[in-house]
Amino acid sequence: MTRENAVNWADAWIEALEAFSQPGRMRRGRRFAARNKIRRLEINPGEVRAKVKDSGETYQVHIRVELLDDASWEKIIDKLASQALYSAKLLSGEIPPEVIAVFDEVGASLFPTDEALHASCTCPDWEVPCKHVAGVYYQLAEEFEKNPFLLFYLRGRGKEDFLSALRQQRQATDRDILDDEEIFPSPPLAEVLDIFWDIGPGMDDIRFHIAPPGTALPHLKRLGPPPFTKLDLVDVLSPIYDTVTDTALDWAYPKSQKAHD
């Protein structure tokens, strides 16, 4: 995923929380997080716990987030698996920005809403979020920027489980495509020998567009690491595929033609 199309997951998380949190308290939380007072941050499905140091006291912060149910996850995975580009990026360890819209489409926001998030702190401040809770929000933002798959984990689906389900659904989708192709089989060769080498009508109207794929090595990334070797095949084969792609483009579009165009 190129930087211009990437999501800043830290900003996206904070923006979602700011939609229903008091701005002044969020600003206090940002300043507090910058002082490195948050200790032992633990992220688990449906909850976050942290110990926060402040003026010689240690406070316990507990944030609960509603988990997405299995039916929602199935719809999300099905939609993502239906798009080869999304699947390839996810299986290569990237989260495309379109994922946010996919969650919204099935009625299961990736980021928690006001109703889906509940926070508490053992400090005397009864307002939510207090500066300790808001500070943990900002600490979480840093964690999500480093590893966006933690957002999935917080909503109930770990990275490996998610990618395994996505891979299985993608393989099922590929099988369905092959089955559809078999509905229109090619005629036996013996029946078309007389016209096999004839050029069909309208060939002059066919135009070809040759370009590198949007995602490098999509098939290898979609299938995942093979079980028969510890080699990183994506890393090993990337230079070869790049060379083949460049050569194919040179054959398809000679330099003289490129200069003329």
C-alpha positions, 0 to 999 in steps of 0.5 A, a space after each residue: 500500500 502506497 503512502 498516499 493511499 494509506 490510512 493513519 490508523 492513529 489519527 483515524 482512531 482518535 478522530 472516531 473517539 473525538 466524535 463523542 468525547 469532550 475536546 478539552 479532556 482529549 487534549 488533556 489526555 494527549 498531553 498526559 500521554 506525552 509524559 510517558 505515565 502509562 504502564 502495562 498497557 494490555 489489549 485483549 478482545 473486548 477490553 483494554 487495561 492499563 496502569 497509569 502513574 500520576 503524582 505518586 499514585 497508580 490508577 487502574 484504567 479499564 476500557 471495554 469495547 463491544 465485540 463484533 458477533 460472528 455473523 458480522 465477521 462472516 459478512 466482512 470476510 465475505 465482502 473482502 474475499 470477493 475483492 482480489 486486491 483487498 485480499 492480496 493486500 490483507 494477506 500480505 500484511 497490509 490493511 487497505 483503507 477501503 476496509 473501513 467502508 466494508 465494516 460500515 456496509 455490514 453495519 459493524 463499525 471498525 471503530 467503536 461508537 459511543 454506545 459500544 465503548 465504556 471506560 472507567 478509572 480509579 482516580 477521583 475524577 468522575 468525568 469520562 474520559 478523565 485525563 488518564 483514560 484519554 491518555 490511554 486512548 492516545 497510547 492505543 492510537 500509537 499501538 494501532 498505528 504500529 499494528 492496525 490488526 490490533 483493531 481487529 483483535 480488539 473487536 474480537 478477531 485476531 490477525 491469524 484467525 482473520 487471515 485464515 478465514 479470509 484465505 479459506 473464503 478467497 479459495 472458495 471464491 476462486 473455486 466458484 469462478 472456475 465452476 462458472 467458467 466450466 459452464 461455457 466449455 470450449 468445443 472439442 478440437 476435432 470440431 473446430 479444426 477447419 477454422 482453428 487458425 482463422 481470425 475471428 471477426 472484429 479482431 481489429 477492434 480489440 485493444 489490449 492494456 498491459 500494466 503491472 498489477 496493482 499489488 506485486 505477487 498477488 497470488 503468492 501473497 494470497 496463498 500465504 507462506 508454503 509449508 514446504 520451505 522456510 524461504 520467503 518466496 515473495 522476497 526471493 521471487 520479487 526480482 524475477 517477477 520485476 524483470 519479467 514484467 519490465 521485459 513484457 512491457 518493453 516487448 508490448 511497447 517498444 521504446 520507439 513507440 513510447 517516444 512516439 506516444 
